[in-house]
Amino acid sequence: MEFKNRKQAELEAKREQNKRMKEINKLNILMKQEEKKRQMDEDLQKLREQRKNNEEMRKYLENEEFSNKKTQADYIKAQQIIAEEKRKAIELEKKNKIREELEKKIMEEQARIDAANNKREIMEKEETELMIKLKTTTQQHEKMVEDYEKLVNQFKDKKYQ
């Protein structure tokens, strides 16, 4: 009887220990997932702000270009035509370069957003796989407990026969 009670107590202790470990593992997984999601949200927010800044700069350049074209007629005089055309060419080159750089930044930003979205999708897939593994582990644990109980019962039955 003492042996039976001791085995029963050991079984209960193992169950409690397994239950605690399962809860600890679940909490650890959730904490890691939350941290990754928070970091991704921060990264996405930074990318959105950068995109907004780039868009404002692009609009500013378009307004500047429009303003320059509008006031161009007022500044052109007969003796300044050549000098003005050279200045415009240099300025246009600079603006085109800035526009190209902005377009490049926008494309890079879009690539970063796409990469972040891909990373989020991968993390969600990994989360699903982890949950499936956790469920499988739980089912295996429950099967092992059932098998152990069957063995204990068989042992009891053989002992009393």
C-alpha positions in Angstrom: 0.0 0.0 0.0 2.9 2.3 0.8 4.5 1.5 -2.5 1.2 2.3 -4.3 0.8 5.6 -2.5 4.4 6.5 -3.2 4.0 5.7 -6.9 0.7 7.6 -7.0 2.4 10.6 -5.4 5.3 10.4 -7.8 2.9 10.3 -10.7 1.0 13.4 -9.4 4.3 15.2 -8.9 5.4 14.4 -12.5 2.0 15.6 -13.8 2.3 18.9 -11.9 5.9 19.3 -13.0 4.9 18.7 -16.7 2.0 21.1 -16.3 4.3 23.8 -14.9 6.9 23.3 -17.7 4.2 23.4 -20.3 2.9 26.7 -18.9 6.4 28.1 -18.7 7.2 27.1 -22.3 3.9 28.6 -23.5 4.6 31.9 -21.7 8.2 32.0 -23.1 6.9 31.5 -26.6 4.2 34.2 -26.2 6.7 36.7 -24.8 9.2 36.1 -27.7 6.4 36.5 -30.2 5.2 39.7 -28.7 8.7 41.1 -28.7 9.1 40.2 -32.4 5.8 41.7 -33.3 6.6 44.9 -31.3 9.9 45.3 -33.1 8.3 44.7 -36.5 5.6 47.3 -35.6 8.4 49.8 -34.7 10.2 49.1 -37.9 7.1 49.5 -40.0 6.3 52.8 -38.3 9.8 54.1 -39.0 9.5 53.1 -42.6 6.1 54.8 -42.9 7.5 58.0 -41.4 10.5 57.9 -43.9 8.0 57.4 -46.7 6.0 60.4 -45.5 9.1 62.5 -45.4 10.2 61.4 -48.8 6.7 62.2 -50.2 6.8 65.7 -48.6 10.3 66.3 -50.1 9.0 65.2 -53.5 6.0 67.5 -53.3 8.3 70.4 -52.2 10.5 69.8 -55.2 7.5 69.7 -57.5 6.3 72.9 -56.1 9.7 74.5 -56.4 9.9 73.4 -60.0 6.4 74.7 -60.7 7.3 78.0 -59.0 10.5 78.3 -61.0 8.7 77.7 -64.3 6.0 80.3 -63.3 8.5 83.0 -62.5 10.9 82.2 -65.2 9.3 84.6 -67.7 9.8 87.5 -65.3 13.5 86.9 -65.0 14.4 86.4 -68.6 16.0 89.4 -70.2 17.7 89.6 -73.5 21.3 89.9 -72.2 20.7 87.2 -69.4 19.3 84.4 -71.7 22.5 82.4 -72.0 23.4 82.7 -68.3 19.9 81.9 -67.3 19.8 78.8 -69.5 23.0 77.5 -68.0 21.7 78.0 -64.5 18.5 76.2 -65.3 20.4 73.3 -66.8 22.5 72.9 -63.6 19.5 73.3 -61.4 17.5 70.8 -63.4 20.4 68.4 -63.2 20.4 68.8 -59.4 16.6 68.3 -59.2 16.7 65.3 -61.4 19.5 63.8 -59.3 17.5 64.6 -56.1 14.3 63.1 -57.7 16.2 60.0 -58.7 17.6 59.7 -55.2 14.1 60.1 -53.7 12.7 57.5 -56.1 15.5 55.2 -55.1 14.7 55.8 -51.4 11.1 55.1 -52.0 11.9 51.9 -53.8 14.2 50.9 -51.0 11.6 51.8 -48.5 9.0 49.7 -50.3 11.5 46.8 -50.4 12.0 47.1 -46.6 8.3 47.2 -46.1 7.9 44.1 -48.3 10.7 42.4 -46.4 9.1 43.3 -43.1 5.8 41.9 -44.3 7.5 38.7 -45.5 9.2 38.4 -42.1 5.9 38.9 -40.3 4.3 36.1 -42.5 7.2 33.8 -41.7 6.9 34.5 -38.0 3.2 33.8 -38.2 3.9 30.5 -40.0 6.5 29.7 -37.4 4.0 30.5 -34.6 1.5 28.1 -36.2 4.1 25.4 -36.4 5.1 25.9 -32.8 1.5 25.7 -31.7 1.1 22.4 -33.7 4.3 21.0 -32.1 3.1 22.1 -28.7 -0.3 20.3 -29.3 1.5 17.2 -30.5 3.8 17.2 -27.5 0.8 17.6 -25.2 -1.0 14.7 -26.9 2.2 12.5 -26.6 2.5 13.4 -22.9 -1.2 12.5 -22.3 -0.7 9.2 -24.2 2.4 8.5 -22.1 0.5 9.2 -18.9 -2.3 6.9 -20.1 0.2 4.2 -21.0 1.8 4.5 -17.6 -1.5 4.2 -15.8 -2.3 1.1 -17.9 1.0 -0.4 -16.9 0.4 0.4 -13.2 -3.1 -1.1 -13.4 -1.7 -4.2 -15.2 1.0 -4.5 -12.5 -1.6 -4.2 -9.8 -3.8 -6.8 -11.5 -0.8 -9.2 -11.8 0.2 -8.6 -8.3 -3.2 -9.5 -6.9 -3.7 -12.6 -9.0 
